[in-house]
Amino acid sequence: ISALQALHIKKQIVLYGPPGTGKTYQAREVAGGLIRQDLLKSWGPRRFFSSAPKVADLVSSRTHRVQFHPGYGYEDFVRGLQIGSNGQTEYRDGVLLRMVEDMKRESDEDRKIPVVLILDEMNRADLSKVLGECFSLLEDRDNDVRLGGHDESPRKVRIPLNLFLIGTMNLIDQSLEHVDFALRRRFLWFFRGFSREDFLAVSRK
């Protein structure tokens, strides 16, 4: 099974391996392939092949990337308390919830087009801390999950069916055995190793 096929089935995959093996590049290629396949299916061949510039724009606008780092936390990715302009603390949505809210406002036709979020270098952050309740959100997309927090109106979230996640992980920083099993089973994992053919192709240029 290819990474693209797995993304269609599971909706969440991780490309892992040594650094410098093109994982981020492959993640973008897989994201573009997913979006193009769905556009071809939804639009039909005539509209798809006559709208190359629009297809390219949609691939670009519906592919998002977040680079994890040691200081990246739940507040950045999901939701957390921050100081507002009036000096008081208030809950603000992180990257994931802002994407979910934007997708809710889309038309029915746009909701048929995949949105891909690339979680780059996800091994550099504390994944259990960053994702929080997203463990449940990724497992069961048919049900709402109540977020943590103590605001007056508890927030419930559901990840859209057309939101796909592609993670990348460098094994030099963290081995796969050290990744939380609850996280591992929510993704399909693909090893990206050194390619002799790619190296020879580059060296000939």
ABEGO torsion letter per residue (X at the ends): XBAAAAAAAAGBBBBBEBBGAGAAAAAAAAAAAAAAAAAAAAAEAAAAAAAAAAAAAAAAAABBBBBBBAABBAAAAABBBBBBAAGBBBBBBBAAAAAAAAAAABBAAAAABBBBBBBBGAAABBAAAAAEAAAAAAABAABBBBBBEABABBBBBBBBAABBBBBBBBAAABBAAABBAAAAAABBBBBBBBBAAAAAAAAAX
